[in-house]
């Protein structure tokens, strides 16, 4: 009896742990990407589960950091290739100013530049998209299924330029979400 219980635990325990770990990983991915809607626009909230200690140390040591968020919204179709509705690239750059102990935050997609005193604000600027507008709801069909894919590339120091950077560099983070338009 004891031997059969021991065999069962040896077989069952690793599988249980593996399935639990997969469930936690999927739960983390679900929390990494969410959508929100109002009457006119679909918004995206995304969190890059970065190694915050690395980002903090990079910025504290005076090295600039750039992240490129890539958002793709497509209409899911069964028999045809998915139809791309929106393709958005958000480029954010943080440059430390060690003399004044400030961080210069630059959203290169909009051209907005601001300066902050707190390092946590700079890290949040790089690692989060909050209530970011993705698409006008008038472009979406009621009852249709849509897929939102978000990927991110990060660069310490100088950013790799050109269209080939996505092929050569790869993504540091990807998440996807499917939703149905009411």
Helices and strands as residue ranges (DSSP letters): H 2-32, E 33-37, E 41-47, H 52-60, E 65-75, E 83-97, E 102-107, E 112-116, H 119-127, E 128-136, G 137-139, E 145-156, H 165-169, E 173-180
